[in-house]
Amino acid sequence: MEQPLTGWSASEETIARQAFERAHERALTGLIEHLRNRLTELNSAESLWELHDFLSIQRHAIEGRFDFREPGLLFVFAGLLKDQLISLEELQGLEAIKLAKITAMTRV
């Protein structure tokens, strides 16, 4: 069971969770689309194993990136915002200081 976020109101946690889930879905949808395009190039054992390696790397990257634990959550949102998996509008309702931190981290 997930621990509630400390320092976040219930409404902020709901907003954060919804934005997080939408970003996760968008990342997976993008990966699926990429795979559909790449499958046309699948014509040998070598290309099959390359696809396997690619998927392994993507799985590791996605599982590492989508971490809803509090210590790094603002960093997670900054990365998702930079990669256009969420918009700042989807985070509206978070405390102004949290939004400012997320926005500042996207400029780095």
Phi, psi and omega in degrees: 000137182283144177279141175294152179284130176272145182081006177237134176288165179300320180291323176296319180296321178296314179300314181297315181297317180295316179296318179300312181295321177296318179296319179299314179298319179295320179297316180292320178298318177297320178295317179298317179297317177300318180295320177303317179291322183285334181298335178294339180268000183281103185218008180205167176299320180299316180293328176296314180290327174297319177296318177301313179298317178302313180296321178298316179296316180297319179299314180299316181296316182292315179296325178286325184284321185266079181242112185268030176271145188302318187306324183245012188297321178295323176294320178300312180296322178298316179296318179294323177293316179300323182271008176059034174270343171221165175245159178299328179298327180290345179259000179301136184111344172284157177307144181303322181294323178293316178298320179296319178295315180299313180297317181297321181291338179282345181273351183287000000 
